[in-house]
Amino acid sequence: MTDVDSGSRTAEPGPQAYPSGAGLDDPGVVRAWARGATAALRRERAAIDRVNVFPVADADTGTNLYLTLREGDRAVAAAPADATGPRLLAMLARAALLGARGNSGVILSEWLRGLAVAARRGGTTADLLTRAAASARSAVAEPAEGTILSAADAAGAAARAAGPDAGPLPVVTAAAAAARASARASRDELDVLRTAGVLDAGALGLVLVLDALVVAAAGATAGAAAGAATGAAGAGGPAAADPAAGGVSVVRGSMDAVTLDQLLDAGALPSAPDPAATADGEAEPHGAGSGALELMFVLTGPAGEQADTVAAGLRGALAEVGDSVVVVGGDAGTGTAVWQAHVHTDHLDRALAIAAGAARAGTLAQVHVRHLAAAGQHEWGVVAATSAPGLAGELARAGAVVLLTGGVGATVEALVADDVERAAASTGARRVLLLGAPEVTAGPGAHLDVDELITVPSATDVHAVVALAALGTLLPVGLPDQAGDPVDAHAAVADALAGLTVHATSAAAAVGVLEGAAGPETTVVTVLLDAGVPADLPDRLAAALTGRAPDAELVVLATGRAGDGVQLGAEAAAPEPEAGA
């Protein structure tokens, strides 16, 4: 059996000897790494977002990487003080998997899971980085070179090349340098990066994560060396060793901040051109050639031998209805298995059916739908929760991040505050309106990544549809109005909902209900139809509305829910103020 180096073995004496406890078996290193990497991604998220052009130019890779690792950092921070390094890695990976956002975040969570699996088996630092790279690559249905996967591969190869006698610090230092070189080369490996003149955003993020690992390992090494030197000096030995060992500088006892400036020979990142523009300057629809909706979900099911085939099956099935497919996770060793799935698709109904089929013996959670064109930083965002899968795409195209709470033919776990908070952060907005979602308050334990969360009373799906219709073109950008005044999305929604009356009824009674609800003052009637209503009901409703309010608009949307239920919302114009009032 091959000798296992868990990071606690000291190398042979000589100039490359490093104290034990500087590897990922050291809980102090894992805790410091999680903190440092999260801080680096938080600091650089906007810079990474700006150069995000692959696989879709949705300007959110930095944000997604940060939100993903932030979940892991929280889990590590809350871990018992006596947790071991491998145990902390497992907690880091599981929390990152459950909180992963976007294509890049899901890949990063699987890279972390690979580290944790190898650590549980007692691998060397090189083993951990090699397994992490292999896990990340295997999770992607169609891996591309010049991406985060290439950077991970380069890091693993460099770690192995450092040699079996190298301590953790030189191994992770070599790995980080190799990932940095891979990120620099990404522009020459991927045509879309070459055209945009940028480096791969995911690779840049992984370099920050690895650089933070170097910082954490060097800190542990310097601390151990200083402790040993203090003891030796007290006994008449030599003075303390240079704390900058390993080529990573120490400033006042703490490591230099990890920034993207370390990546480039010539300073700042270039700015990406508009990715939606063609060579002749004509704009193309966002997402041309790829799915326009992003679907993510967490699947929990029984552990066992069959769990190993779930990810592969999901990956293959989702690849038939979309692209940018990533499925990560597996048997967690706790009696259950957990997976996170990601796909860009134009066939949301088929993708949701695949998710429901995979959840026959388990549950779904965090079923998250977003329109890729709605990504980016802006003033206002919307999170809408609904149990109507047929509405999810409509609400997402209107600018909302949608949380599906049911209606997909499988058990969907109830939303919790963390789910809503993650969705709010995913909007990329400073202020977020919550429609049909649990209220999230900024209490002492809250970790909000937005300035303000506003819960809008919305008892039905009609409220969400009308609210988003009222915002119109204000989302997702939230620019000032034509007069140059700041837009108040909350006020616009409140005004629209103030004139809304909603009725829940059946298909058989819907025409009569509409006739009673509509009148001369009615401007818009929104009707949501469950899957079991008669095919001619929309025509009968249109005829009834014409008889009651000839100038009113009828909006009919399918909920995708089983049954013959109908939700009907009538909007009335505000009365004209009386003369002289």
C-alpha positions, -999 to +999 in steps of 0.1 A: +000+000+000+013+034-009+025+055+020-001+082+028+010+117+036-019+135+053+000+167+055+011+160+091+044+143+081+075+164+081+097+162+051+133+151+052+156+177+068+170+203+045+162+237+030+127+226+019+116+213+053+083+227+065+067+223+099+037+199+102+002+213+104+004+235+073-018+213+052-056+208+048-055+182+077-049+213+099-082+227+110-066+261+115-056+261+078-090+252+066-107+279+087-082+305+076-086+294+040-124+295+040-123+330+055-096+343+032-110+328+000-145+341+007-131+376+015-111+376-018-141+366-039-163+392-022-137+419-028-132+409-065-167+397-075-175+428-095-142+426-114-148+389-123-184+396-132-172+422-158-152+397-177-177+369-176-184+358-212-184+320-210-204+298-211-230+327-212-222+364-209-245+369-179-220+389-158-224+370-126-195+345-123-178+364-096-210+368-076-219+332-080-184+320-069-186+343-039-222+333-029-212+296-032-181+298-011-197+321+014-221+293+023-192+270+030-174+296+051-204+300+072-206+263+079-169+262+088-172+292+111-201+275+129-183+242+133-173+228+167-139+240+179-126+205+180-135+196+144-107+181+124-094+194+091-110+167+070-143+172+089-142+209+082-135+202+045-166+180+044-187+207+060-172+233+036-180+212+006-215+202+016-226+238+024-211+250-008-230+223-027-263+232-011-257+270-016-241+268-051-251+294-076-246+294-113-225+271-135-193+283-119-205+280-084-217+244-089-183+235-104-165+250-075-186+231-051-177+198-068-140+208-067-144+213-029-162+179-026-132+163-044-109+178-018-131+165+010-133+130-004-096+127-008-090+142+027-113+116+042-092+089+026-060+104+041-045+117+009-016+140+005-021+176-005-013+167-041-039+139-039-065+163-027-059+188-055-057+160-081-090+145-069-106+179-068-097+186-105-110+152-116-143+156-097-149+191-111-143+179-147-165+148-144-194+170-132-196+189-165-215+173-194-194+190-221-161+202-206-143+231-223-106+240-222-094+274-212-119+275-182-119+268-145-115+231-153-082+238-171-070+258-141-079+230-118-062+205-139-030+226-140-031+230-102-034+192-097-006+185-122+017+210-105+009+196-071+019+161-082+051+174-099+062+190-066+072+155-055+062+131-027+086+147-002+074+183-006+055+198+023+020+213+019+032+248+014+054+243-016+027+220-031-001+245-028+023+273-039+031+254-071-006+246-076-016+282-074+012+293-097+001+268-123-035+278-120-025+314-125-005+305-156-035+286-169-058+315-163-034+338-182-034+313-211-072+310-212-076+338-237-057+318-263-076+286-256-112+297-260-124+316-290-150+336-271-124+348-247-101+358-275-129+377-292-138+395-260-102+401-251-106+388-215-094+359-193-118+332-182-138+344-152-141+310-136-104+304-138-097+338-122-120+329-093-102+296-088-068+314-087-081+336-059-092+305-040-059+288-044-039+320-036-059+322-004-049+286+004-013+295-001-018+324+024-034+301+049-007+274+046+021+300+048+005+315+079+005+281+096+040+274+085+053+308+097+035+304+130+050+269+135+084+281+125+082+311+149+071+288+177+100+264+171+125+293+168+113+308+200+118+276+219+152+272+203+162+308+211+151+303+247+175+273+248+203+293+232+194+282+197+192+303+164+170+332+159+134+329+144+131+318+108+122+343+081+083+345+082+083+350+044+093+314+038+077+300+007+077+333-012+045+345+004+050+378+022+038+383+058+028+418+068+025+425+105+018+389+112-010+385+086-009+377+050-012+402+022-046+406+007-053+382-022-063+402-052-066+399-090-036+421-094-015+390-088-029+374-120-018+397-146+016+410-157+002+444-165-022+453-138-059+457-142-083+434-160-094+445-195-131+454-198-152+430-219-171+444-249-208+439-251-211+402-256-244+405-273-229+424-303-219+408-335-188+416-355-208+441-377-222+458-347-257+443-348-271+431-315-281+395-312-307+382-287-291+374-254-284+337-251-285+331-289-274+295-294-279+286-258-308+281-233-322+314-221-335+302-187-312+289-159-327+261-138-310+249-106-322+225-080-310+204-051-320+167-051-319+146-020-324+109-021-314+076-005-277+066-003-265+033-017-250+018-048-276+033-071-267+068-059-236+066-080-256+065-112-279+094-104-255+122-114-246+106-147-283+100-155-293+135-146-263+149-166-273+130-197-310+138-195-305+175-189-280+177-218-309+166-241-330+197-232-303+223-226-266+232-223-241+244-196-251+212-178-234+205-144-245+180-119-225+176-086-228+157-054-235+121-044-235+099-013-227+121+017-219+092+040-248+102+063-275+078+050-286+103+023-272+115-010-274+151-022-269+165-057-270+200-071-280+203-108-276+232-132-288+237-168-295+265-193-326+256-213-354+268-235-375+238-225-382+245-188-412+221-187-391+192-199-362+200-176-385+202-146-400+168-156-365+154-155-359+168-120-392+154-108-384+120-123-351+120-105-368+128-072-392+099-072-376+084-041-365+117-026-372+155-025-363+186-044-353+219-028-341+254-040-358+250-074-345+282-088-353+297-123-337+328-137-336+344-171-300+349-181-307+383-196-318+395-162-283+391-147-261+420-137-259+447-111-289+470-109-310+490-084-341+468-080-346+430-082-375+407-076-378+373-060-410+355-067-421+322-051-448+302-069-461+266-071-470+272-107-443+257-130-460+271-161-455+306-147-419+302-137-406+310-172-429+340-176-420+355-142-383+349-149-385+366-183-401+395-166-369+399-145-376+379-113-356+352-097-382+325-093-384+299-065-407+270-074-424+256-043-444+228-060-464+217-089-436+197-105-448+162-097-424+157-069-421+167-032-405+201-030-392+211+005-406+242+021-387+275+015-366+287+044-351+322+049-317+311+036-333+300+002-349+335-001-317+352+009-297+333-017-322+341-044-322+378-034-284+379-037-287+362-071-307+391-085-275+413-084-296+442-071-292+465-042-329+464-033-351+434-037-389+429-036-401+396-023-433+383-038-450+352-023-418+345-004-411+342+034-400+375+049-363+378+056-353+403+082-319+417+090-316+404+125-284+399+145-276+367+127-285+378+092-260+378+064-277+399+038-258+408+006-283+434-005-291+468+010-328+462+015-354+434+013-390+444+010-418+419+014-448+428-009-481+412+003-490+389-025-514+361-016-518+347-051-498+342-083-519+369-099-503+394-075-468+384-088-478+386-124-494+421-120-465+433-099-439+424-125-461+438-153-462+471-134-425+472-133-423+467-171-390+477-185-377+489-151-363+454-146-337+443-147-318+475-151-337+498-128-325+530-146-339+564-138-372+572-155-375+596-185-374+626-162-341+614-147-357+607-113-347+576-094-372+547-099-391+535-069-400+500-078-418+494-045-441+523-051-449+513-086-458+478-075-479+491-045-499+514-068-506+485-092-517+461-065-539+487-048-563+485-078-563+447-081-591+424-071-584+387-072-609+358-073-601+321-071-627+299-088-632+268-110-633+265-148-671+260-147-677+292-128-650+314-143-671+332-169-697+342-144-670+354-119-654+375-147-687+391-156-692+400-120-657+414-115-653+434-147-669+468-154-664+500-173-635+510-150-616+477-156-584+481-176-568+447-174-580+412-164-553+386-157-564+350-158-543+320-147-555+287-158-546+253-144-539+224-168-573+208-166-595+237-178-614+233-211-595+244-242-622+269-252-622+287-218-599+316-229-622+324-259-653+324-236-635+346-211-625+371-239-661+373-251-674+379-216-648+407-210-657+424-243-693+425-232-684+441-198-653+462-206-647+465-244-614+485-239-599+462-213-570+439-220-572+402-212-540+384-202-542+346-200-514+325-187-511+287-180-500+277-145-489+242-154-506+229-122-529+200-122-566+206-118-592+230-132-586+260-110-587+295-122-573+327-107-588+359-120-575+394-112-592+426-123-573+459-124-592+491-123-580+526-133-576+551-104-606+574-103-600+609-117-598+636-090-628+658-087-627+693-102-614+718-077-601+690-053 
